[in-house]
Amino acid sequence: MPPDGPCGTACRDDFDSRRTRIDGFVARHFEWPGTLRLHAAALGWDILRAPVNVALSPVLVLTRITAWGCRRAGWRGAATWLAGRRVLLRTSVGRRVERLVATEILDLPLDPRGAARDRDALARAVLTAPQFREMIRSRASAAEAEALAQRIAGTLGEHAGTRSAVAEMTTALCVLAFGAVAFQALTPGMISMAPGVADAMARTNAIATFPLGQTLGGMWYGTFAVDASPWLVGATVAGLVMIGSVVAAFAGILADPVQGRLGIHRRRLQRLLDAVEEELAGQGDRPFVAREHVYARVLDLWDAAASAVRILRN
């Protein structure tokens, strides 16, 4: 808990009262049917944003690791600048979560329509929030107060961005389960599953076009394997990535209730409030970090290793 200062006893009591809202917030928005209403926003551009965020996620992890290193080295300016970079595209579902946290837990005077169009609306809402007025006025200058508001807005955005990483992991687990059932193999990602799907497609096509009929074709290719061409494997990867983007856009429908039951949403929101409180106290040395992006990268490494092992075996 931060010490007395700009954020003293009254501030701590205020944030303690906000922590009591977390369980109700999780039940309303991350359990069924709340998560279904939440993901109605995913219908549209989120399906295209999902694969782009998957590609950008390693860049985000590298940026956050570099920011941590700069902070440890005492380069606070560089660390703050790197930590404030929004690498991922803002999804509609993420914006809705960001807005709900801001209005229902932090009580920020945020206009939903304005927030959807204006990236700075959240920072302005922090500056105009009556409950934060005294802490913000204690800053040495208007520029420092504006920087504080931007950091808090960035913290809310970082929290919402965890949904992208969780969607990746949920998709990977679904692919893993499908690969285990369909191919009796470990397929933690679309890349490792693509060769199996391509081989199955090539075998089905070979049997269908066998000169002596499909029955004898099934017997023949049951003995002699048929390998998919590199072009078919490449096309299969592209197709599976497209399917995966749709799954990732709506993966939270499955992931949210599970995280709610395991207490993950609750702990994540508590870390968010801790980070905001420390920022207001002027002790923001431990910013909110989305650990889920690192976990998702572990699955990527597993996927790459599984693909490499398959290539070497062949």
C-alpha positions in Angstrom: 0.0 0.0 0.0 1.4 3.4 -0.9 2.5 5.7 1.9 0.9 9.0 3.0 1.3 11.8 0.6 -0.8 13.0 -2.3 -2.8 9.9 -1.8 -3.3 9.6 1.9 -5.7 7.9 4.2 -8.8 9.2 2.4 -7.4 8.0 -0.9 -6.7 4.5 0.5 -10.2 4.3 1.9 -11.6 5.3 -1.4 -9.7 2.6 -3.3 -10.5 0.0 -0.7 -14.2 0.7 -1.3 -13.6 0.3 -5.1 -12.0 -3.1 -4.5 -15.2 -4.3 -3.0 -16.9 -3.7 -6.4 -14.7 -6.1 -8.2 -16.6 -9.3 -7.5 -19.9 -7.8 -8.6 -18.2 -6.4 -11.7 -16.8 -9.8 -12.7 -20.2 -11.5 -12.1 -22.0 -8.9 -14.3 -19.6 -8.8 -17.3 -17.4 -11.9 -17.3 -19.9 -14.6 -16.4 -22.7 -15.8 -18.7 -24.8 -14.0 -20.0 -22.7 -10.9 -19.4 -19.8 -12.1 -21.5 -22.1 -12.9 -24.4 -23.3 -9.2 -24.3 -19.7 -8.1 -24.1 -18.7 -10.0 -27.1 -21.4 -8.7 -29.3 -18.9 -5.9 -30.0 -16.6 -8.5 -31.6 -18.9 -8.8 -34.6 -17.0 -6.8 -37.2 -13.5 -5.5 -37.4 -12.3 -7.4 -34.3 -12.1 -10.5 -36.5 -9.5 -8.8 -38.6 -7.7 -7.1 -35.6 -7.2 -10.4 -33.9 -4.5 -11.9 -36.2 -2.8 -8.5 -36.4 -2.5 -8.4 -32.6 -1.2 -12.0 -32.6 1.6 -10.8 -35.0 2.3 -7.6 -32.9 2.2 -9.4 -29.5 6.0 -10.4 -29.6 6.8 -6.7 -30.2 4.8 -5.8 -27.2 6.6 -8.3 -25.0 10.0 -7.0 -26.2 8.9 -3.5 -25.5 7.8 -4.3 -22.0 11.0 -6.3 -21.2 13.1 -3.3 -22.5 11.0 -0.9 -20.3 11.7 -3.1 -17.3 15.4 -3.2 -18.0 15.5 0.6 -18.4 13.6 1.0 -15.1 16.1 -1.3 -13.3 19.0 0.8 -14.8 17.4 4.0 -13.5 16.4 5.4 -16.9 12.9 6.3 -15.8 12.2 8.6 -18.8 12.9 5.8 -21.3 11.1 3.2 -19.2 8.0 5.4 -19.0 8.1 6.2 -22.7 8.4 2.5 -23.6 5.8 1.4 -21.1 3.3 3.9 -22.6 3.6 2.5 -26.1 0.3 1.0 -27.3 1.6 -1.7 -29.7 -1.6 -3.7 -30.1 -4.7 -2.5 -32.0 -7.5 -1.6 -29.7 -10.4 -4.1 -30.2 -14.0 -3.2 -29.8 -14.3 -5.7 -26.9 -11.2 -4.3 -25.3 -12.6 -0.7 -25.5 -15.8 -1.8 -24.0 -14.0 -3.5 -21.1 -11.8 -0.4 -20.7 -14.9 1.8 -20.5 -16.7 -0.4 -18.1 -13.8 -0.5 -15.7 -13.4 3.3 -15.9 -17.1 4.0 -15.3 -18.2 1.2 -12.9 -15.1 0.8 -10.8 -13.2 4.1 -11.0 -16.3 6.3 -11.4 -14.8 8.3 -14.2 -17.0 10.8 -16.0 -16.6 9.2 -19.4 -18.9 9.7 -22.3 -19.1 6.3 -24.1 -19.6 7.8 -27.6 -16.7 10.2 -27.1 -14.4 7.5 -25.7 -15.0 5.3 -28.8 -13.8 8.1 -31.1 -11.2 9.9 -29.1 -8.2 8.2 -27.6 -7.6 11.1 -25.2 -11.1 11.1 -23.7 -10.1 8.6 -21.0 -7.1 10.8 -19.9 -9.4 13.9 -19.8 -11.9 11.9 -17.7 -9.1 11.2 -15.2 -8.3 14.9 -15.0 -11.9 15.9 -14.4 -12.8 13.2 -11.9 -13.9 14.8 -8.6 -12.5 11.9 -6.5 -9.0 12.5 -8.0 -9.0 16.3 -8.0 -6.9 16.8 -4.9 -4.3 14.3 -5.9 -4.0 15.8 -9.4 -3.8 19.4 -8.0 -0.9 18.4 -5.9 1.2 17.9 -9.0 3.9 20.5 -9.6 2.6 21.5 -13.1 -0.2 21.1 -15.5 2.2 19.0 -17.7 2.9 16.6 -14.9 -0.8 16.2 -14.2 -1.5 15.5 -17.8 1.3 12.9 -17.8 -0.2 11.3 -14.8 -3.6 11.1 -16.5 -2.0 9.6 -19.6 -0.3 6.9 -17.5 -3.5 6.0 -15.8 -5.3 5.8 -19.1 -2.5 3.6 -20.4 -2.8 1.4 -17.4 -6.5 0.8 -18.2 -5.6 0.1 -21.8 -2.9 -2.4 -20.7 -5.5 -4.2 -18.7 -7.9 -4.4 -21.6 -5.1 -5.6 -23.8 -4.7 -8.7 -21.8 -7.8 -10.1 -23.6 -5.8 -10.5 -26.7 -3.2 -12.7 -25.1 -5.9 -14.7 -23.2 -7.7 -15.2 -26.6 -4.5 -16.5 -28.1 -4.0 -19.0 -25.3 -7.6 -20.1 -25.4 -7.4 -20.7 -29.2 -4.1 -22.6 -28.7 -5.8 -24.9 -26.1 -8.7 -25.5 -28.5 -6.3 -26.4 -31.3 -4.3 -28.6 -28.9 -7.5 -30.5 -28.0 -8.6 -30.8 -31.6 -5.1 -32.1 -32.7 -5.0 -34.7 -29.9 -8.4 -36.0 -31.0 -8.1 -35.8 -34.7 -4.4 -36.5 -35.3 -3.2 -38.0 -32.0 -0.5 -35.4 -31.9 0.5 -32.3 -29.9 -0.6 -29.3 -32.0 -0.3 -26.2 -29.7 -0.9 -23.8 -32.7 -2.1 -23.5 -36.2 1.4 -23.9 -37.7 1.9 -27.3 -36.1 -1.6 -28.5 -36.9 -1.4 -27.4 -40.6 0.7 -30.3 -41.9 -1.7 -32.9 -40.4 -4.7 -31.1 -41.9 -3.0 -30.8 -45.3 -2.0 -34.5 -45.3 -5.6 -35.5 -44.5 -6.9 -33.3 -47.3 -4.3 -34.7 -49.7 -5.2 -38.3 -48.7 -8.9 -37.6 -49.1 -8.3 -36.2 -52.6 -6.1 -39.1 -53.6 -8.7 -41.6 -52.5 -11.5 -39.8 -54.3 -9.4 -39.7 -57.6 -8.0 -43.3 -57.3 -8.4 -45.0 -60.8 -9.8 -48.2 -59.3 -12.4 -46.6 -57.1 -12.5 -45.2 -53.6 -12.6 -48.6 -51.8 -9.4 -49.8 -53.3 -8.0 -46.3 -53.0 -8.7 -46.3 -49.3 -6.9 -49.6 -49.0 -3.9 -48.4 -51.1 -3.4 -45.2 -49.3 -3.9 -46.9 -46.0 -0.7 -48.8 -46.8 1.2 -46.1 -48.8 1.1 -42.6 -47.3 0.5 -39.6 -49.4 2.2 -36.3 -48.5 0.8 -32.9 -49.0 2.6 -30.5 -51.4 4.2 -27.4 -49.9 1.6 -25.3 -51.7 -1.2 -27.2 -50.0 0.5 -26.9 -46.6 0.9 -23.1 -47.1 -2.7 -22.7 -48.2 -3.8 -24.7 -45.2 -1.8 -22.5 -42.8 -3.4 -19.4 -44.3 -6.9 -20.9 -44.0 -6.3 -22.1 -40.4 -5.0 -18.6 -39.4 -8.2 -17.1 -40.8 -10.3 -19.6 -38.8 -8.2 -18.9 -35.7 -8.8 -15.2 -36.0 -12.5 -15.8 -35.8 -12.1 -18.1 -32.8 -9.8 -15.6 -31.1 -12.3 -12.8 -31.5 -14.9 -14.7 -29.5 -12.6 -16.9 -27.3 -13.4 -14.8 -24.3 -16.9 -16.3 -24.3 -15.3 -19.5 -23.0 -12.3 -17.9 -21.3 -14.1 -15.3 -19.2 -16.2 -17.6 -17.1 -13.3 -19.9 -16.4 -11.1 -17.0 -15.4 -13.9 -15.7 -13.2 -14.3 -19.1 -11.4 -10.5 -19.3 -10.9 -10.3 -15.8 -9.5 -8.0 -14.6 -12.3 -10.2 -11.6 -13.3 -10.5 -10.6 -9.6 -6.7 -10.7 -9.1 -6.0 -8.8 -12.4 -8.4 -6.0 -11.4 -6.9 -5.8 -8.0 -3.5 -5.3 -9.6 -5.0 -2.7 -11.8 -6.4 -0.7 -8.9 -3.0 -1.1 -7.0 -1.2 0.4 -10.0 -3.7 3.3 -10.4 -3.5 4.0 -6.6 0.3 4.0 -6.7 0.3 6.4 -9.7 -1.9 8.9 -7.8 0.4 8.5 -4.8 3.5 9.3 -6.9 4.9 5.9 -6.2 4.3 4.4 -9.7 7.5 2.3 -9.8 5.5 -0.9 -10.4 3.2 -0.3 -13.3 0.5 -2.8 -14.3 2.1 -5.4 -16.6 0.1 -7.8 -18.7 1.9 -11.1 -17.9 -0.5 -13.0 -20.1 1.5 -11.9 -23.2 4.5 -13.7 -21.9 2.5 -16.9 -21.3 1.2 -16.7 -24.9 4.7 -16.5 -26.2 5.6 -19.7 -24.4 2.9 -21.4 -26.4 4.3 -19.9 -29.6 7.7 -21.4 -28.8 6.1 -24.8 -28.1 4.3 -24.5 -31.5 7.5 -23.7 -33.3 9.4 -26.5 -31.6 6.6 -29.0 -32.5 6.8 -27.9 -36.1 10.6 -28.2 -36.2 10.4 -31.7 -34.7 7.9 -32.8 -37.4 10.1 -31.4 -40.2 13.1 -33.2 -38.9 11.2 -36.5 -38.6 10.0 -36.2 -42.2 
